């Protein structure tokens, strides 16, 4: 819940810029993994442990899910990430 441009959670308060930075970081991680699984670009990322990257992303999303009090939108995001592996 936002209050005075601050997101209030059970763990404290996060500024809108912190939330924006976290969303940007997650988007970059997701798009990177999309590049990795794309047959056209996959060969450029042979040194990446894709299972570890997916697992790390899932942990970050799970933590965000807890902090944001389990918003329904994250269910869709997490299920899409799981199905991509």
C-alpha positions as CSV (number, residue, x, y, z in Angstrom):
1,X,0.0,0.0,0.0
2,X,1.4,3.4,-1.0
3,X,1.2,6.3,1.5
4,X,2.8,9.6,0.7
5,X,4.9,8.1,-2.2
6,X,6.2,5.4,0.1
7,X,5.2,1.7,-0.1
8,X,4.4,0.3,3.3
9,X,5.1,-3.4,3.9
10,X,5.3,-5.7,6.9
11,X,9.1,-5.2,6.7
12,X,9.1,-1.4,6.7
13,X,8.8,1.3,4.1
14,X,10.2,1.5,0.6
15,X,10.3,4.6,-1.5
16,X,8.8,4.6,-5.0
17,X,12.4,4.9,-6.4
18,X,13.4,1.7,-4.6
19,X,10.3,-0.1,-6.0
20,X,11.1,1.2,-9.5
21,X,14.7,0.0,-9.2
22,X,13.7,-3.4,-8.0
23,X,11.2,-3.7,-10.9
24,X,13.8,-2.7,-13.4
25,X,16.3,-5.1,-12.1
26,X,13.8,-8.0,-12.2
27,X,12.8,-7.0,-15.8
28,X,16.4,-7.1,-16.9
29,X,16.9,-10.5,-15.3
30,X,13.8,-11.9,-17.1
31,X,14.8,-10.4,-20.4
32,X,18.3,-11.9,-20.0
33,X,16.8,-15.3,-19.5
34,X,14.6,-14.9,-22.5
35,X,17.7,-14.2,-24.5
36,X,19.3,-17.3,-23.1
37,X,16.4,-19.7,-24.0
38,X,16.0,-18.1,-27.5
39,X,17.6,-20.5,-30.0
40,X,18.7,-17.4,-32.1
41,X,20.8,-15.9,-29.2
42,X,21.5,-18.9,-26.9
43,X,24.9,-19.6,-28.2
44,X,26.2,-16.2,-27.0
45,X,25.6,-17.2,-23.4
46,X,27.2,-20.6,-23.1
47,X,29.0,-19.7,-19.9
48,X,25.7,-19.0,-18.0
49,X,24.3,-21.6,-15.6
50,X,20.7,-21.1,-16.7
51,X,19.3,-23.3,-13.9
52,X,21.1,-21.2,-11.3
53,X,19.9,-18.0,-13.0
54,X,16.3,-19.2,-13.0
55,X,16.5,-20.4,-9.4
56,X,17.9,-17.0,-8.3
57,X,15.1,-15.2,-10.2
58,X,12.5,-17.4,-8.6
59,X,14.0,-16.7,-5.1
60,X,13.9,-12.9,-5.8
61,X,10.3,-13.1,-6.9
62,X,9.3,-15.2,-3.9
63,X,10.9,-12.6,-1.6
64,X,9.1,-9.8,-3.4
65,X,5.9,-11.8,-3.1
66,X,6.3,-11.9,0.7
67,X,7.3,-8.2,1.0
68,X,4.3,-7.1,-1.2
69,X,1.9,-9.3,0.7
70,X,1.3,-11.7,-2.1
71,X,-0.2,-9.7,-4.9
72,X,-2.1,-11.9,-7.4
73,X,-0.1,-10.5,-10.4
74,X,3.1,-12.2,-9.1
75,X,1.4,-15.6,-9.5
76,X,1.2,-15.1,-13.2
77,X,4.8,-13.9,-13.4
78,X,6.1,-16.8,-11.3
79,X,4.2,-19.4,-13.3
80,X,5.5,-18.0,-16.6
81,X,9.1,-18.1,-15.3
82,X,8.6,-21.7,-14.1
83,X,7.2,-22.8,-17.4
84,X,10.1,-21.2,-19.3
85,X,12.6,-23.5,-17.8
